[in-house]
Amino acid sequence: MSSRSFTMHDASQATGAVYRIGDAAARSGVSVANIRYYEKEGLVTPQGRADNSYRVYSDADVHRLRFIRLCRAMDMSLDEVRTLLALDLRSKADCDAACVTLDAHLGHVRERLRELRSLEKDLIALRDCCDGSDPECHIIEALHARADEESPADPPRARATRHV
């Protein structure tokens, strides 16, 4: 898409409705900061700039932003979103590629669920260190003991299920 400067009238003739970034944010549910970030990442490109140098977005751009927001709400990475945005919904090969992308994402989600279940067990075990009757807090004591045992090379998540 061209980045030439044009008037709002020119833009509306070429693309239908046009929106400044704040309007595109309001219509898409994506913050202005995230729109700028998605532009930087190449996920969305404004139609150009109006005479006043404001970015100009079309209805198609707003739809694209909504699509990105939906995918991000499903915890998809920017690369996964980028892959899906590049696909043609009328192509069988692209439909297969979408399935592969979603299957890979499902794998990530399932792994994260396993990690969260492990974290839940660890937190329950930590919580069980305290019955409320002892004047000293065994939860804080256990956390301090873990902090003393941690090495900078071992991230907390990797060690979370080993101790309690």
C-alpha positions, -999 to +999 in steps of 0.1 A: +000+000+000+012+034-008+023+057+019+017+089-001-001+117+015-037+122+003-068+140+014-095+124+035-118+128+004-093+109-018-091+081+008-128+078+011-132+076-026-107+048-029-115+027+002-149+037+015-149+049+051-117+061+066-107+064+102-079+081+121-060+058+145-082+067+175-114+059+156-098+026+143-089+017+178-124+024+191-140+004+162-116-025+165-112-028+203-074-026+198-055+002+217-037+029+198-004+016+212-011-019+200-021-007+165+012+011+163+030-020+175+011-042+150+021-017+123+058-020+134+054-058+132+040-056+097+006-070+107-014-040+096-005-011+073-026+021+073-039+032+040-016+062+041-017+096+057-041+124+053-030+160+046-027+166+083-003+136+086-027+114+105-027+077+097-058+067+077-074+033+082-102+016+061-130-007+071-107-035+059-080-024+083-105-023+112-116-058+103-079-069+102-074-053+136-104-072+150-090-104+135-057-098+152-074-090+185-094-122+183-063-143+176-044-126+204-073-133+228-068-169+219-032-165+230-017-169+195+017-156+189+023-128+164+039-154+140+008-175+142-014-144+136+009-134+107+005-169+092-033-169+094-035-134+080-015-144+049-039-173+041-067-172+015-100-185+030-110-198-005-079-220-009-078-257+001-041-256+006-044-225+028-072-242+048-048-270+054-021-245+065-046-229+089-053-264+104-016-270+109-012-236+125-041-242+149-029-277+157+005-263+166-011-237+188-033-264+205+000-282+213+013-250+230-020-245+249-020-281+261+016-278+273+007-246+291-022-264+307+002-291+319+024-264+334-005-247+350-017-280+366+018-286+379+018-250+393-016-255+409-003-287+427+028-268+438+007-239+451-017-262+470+013-280+486+027-246+495-006-235+510-008-268+530+024-257+548+002-235+569-027-247+591-032-213+607-024-225+642+013-219+642+026-184+651+052-186+624+042-186+587+055-218+571+045-205+537+069-176+539+095-198+554+091-223+526+094-195+500+125-182+517+140-217+517+133-220+479+148-186+473+180-198+491+181-229+470+175-212+436+204-209+413+204-182+387+206-209+360+173-225+372+142-205+364+116-207+392+090-225+370+115-253+362+121-259+399+085-252+411+075-289+413+107-302+428+103-287+462+077-285+489 
